[in-house]
Amino acid sequence: MDGQRFDHLTRALAAGGSRRRVLKGLAAAAAALIGTRGSRRAAAQTCSGYGRVCASTRCCSTPGATCTCYPNGQCRCICPQGSSLAAGQCVCSATGEAPCGTACCAAGTFCLDAATGTCQAIGASCLTYSLSGDATPTTGGVLIRSDADPGTGGVAFNLPAGTTFADISSLLTSYTFEADDTCTNGSPRFQLATASGNIFVSIGPSPSFTVCTTGSEDAVGNNDACRFDTSQLAPGTQCNTYAGTLAAFGAVAITGIELLVDAGYAFSDGEQAVVVDPCVQVTAGA
């Protein structure tokens, strides 16, 4: 019960209000209190743990686990085929493999569609890139880090002039976060610059893009909910898909592409660090 409603009731009692009016007020307050508690319980609902039933939440708190349904209709959080639980997360059995929904993608492939467990071979002609901010070449790719200074780390791709959004045939990266870090607050992401603003492309599991450990995915052709944020070009479209972005902005010129991390502020140690191995490909451009 909020303070204002309580004050109204106490004043009614002190003024000798009618019994019916006072009881009616108490009933309304009780109903509001129950509603508040119900909403708090709903807000506090969490994803299901490993091996637990997940039919109601459809999400799993164990990194890499998916809500898998069986012929009997029961759904539980388990590791994808070819992977197993290790140190609290699902790890693919073979070296170089990465989880992809109910499957594991072998080295040299990436997760095209986690919903169907579809893997696809990585193309050979990736754009060259330069590093920006706190970014360092390392084993397996580039370590990009967001901390107090300079606050961002990134990989900027050398994009051919005249490239449009429709020309981009791959926005691929594999990623491995440090043990105490994960994806959050739209970081890391691909950032596509246009004359009217940026197109943001989230990395990690849709639709929350949180709880990342290691994985590999290509945003091109991936129609996960809310992976594309095009609200700087068209207000209200912050929860877009690849198909929606292609339909609305396929002819828009892309003047720059960067893969960056900038959410160090969200962590207790002030740092967000991830090793990425990106591959951006285009099919046209001058």
Sequence and secondary structure as in RCSB ss.txt:
>XXXX:A:sequence
MDGQRFDHLTRALAAGGSRRRVLKGLAAAAAALIGTRGSRRAAAQTCSGYGRVCASTRCCSTPGATCTCYPNGQC
RCICPQGSSLAAGQCVCSATGEAPCGTACCAAGTFCLDAATGTCQAIGASCLTYSLSGDATPTTGGVLIRSDADP
GTGGVAFNLPAGTTFADISSLLTSYTFEADDTCTNGSPRFQLATASGNIFVSIGPSPSFTVCTTGSEDAVGNNDA
CRFDTSQLAPGTQCNTYAGTLAAFGAVAITGIELLVDAGYAFSDGEQAVVVDPCVQVTAGA
>XXXX:A:secstr
  HHHHHHHHHHHHTT  HHHHHHHHHHHHHHHHHHHHHHHHHT   B TTSB TTT  BSSTT EEEE TTS E
EEE  TTEEEETTEEEESSTT EEETTEEE TTEEEEETTTTEEEE  S    EEEEESEEEETTEEEEEE SSS
  EEEEE   TT BGGGEEEEEEEEEE TT   BTTBSEEEEEETTEEEEEE SSTTT    SEEEEE TT   T
T EE TTTSTT SSB HHHHHHHHTTSB  EEEEEE  GGGSTTS EEEEEEEEEEES   
